Every structure is written in C-alpha cells, then in structure tokens.
Amino acid sequence: FPSHDSSHKPIRLEELRVRALGNVALVTGKFSLQVEARGKVIEGTNRFCMTMIERPEGWKIVQFQATALTAKP
C-alpha cells in the first residue's frame, strides 16, 4: 500500500446530548475537525446523529450520519 502523509488535530465535540432508552442510546451533537492530507487542509463543522446498542461485548454503533454546516456569511 502506498503511504500517505496526513495529520489531524483532535476532534472537538460540542452540544453533545445522549438519550438512553434501555440498551439503545441516541447521541447527537456537533463536531469540528481539521485534517491535513496530501498537502491539503480539510476542516469543517458537522452536526451528527449516532445510534448505539449495548451488546454483551460492549456498545456498538448501528447508525451514524453527519451533515456539514456551512460557514456563516
């Protein structure tokens, strides 16, 4: 496999909310990221929704969706 130079800053979580319903959890919030790959910087803020289920081996993600937020003019 070819090697790719990349680096990233820690992902910032904001407005994190967890709603637990038995062995199911709905997690929503916002995250910001900045990644540099192949000389290009990619950064942005996204809203996300994630559904998790508790299994005998631990929590598993069963659904994840993120939507990029546009910058304010």
Sequence and secondary structure as in RCSB ss.txt:
>XXXX:A:sequence
FPSHDSSHKPIRLEELRVRALGNVALVTGKFSLQVEARGKVIEGTNRFCMTMIERPEGWKIVQFQATALTAKP
>XXXX:A:secstr
     EEE   EEEEEEEEEETTEEEEEEEEEEEEEETTEEEEEEEEEEEEEEEETTEEEEEEEEEEE     
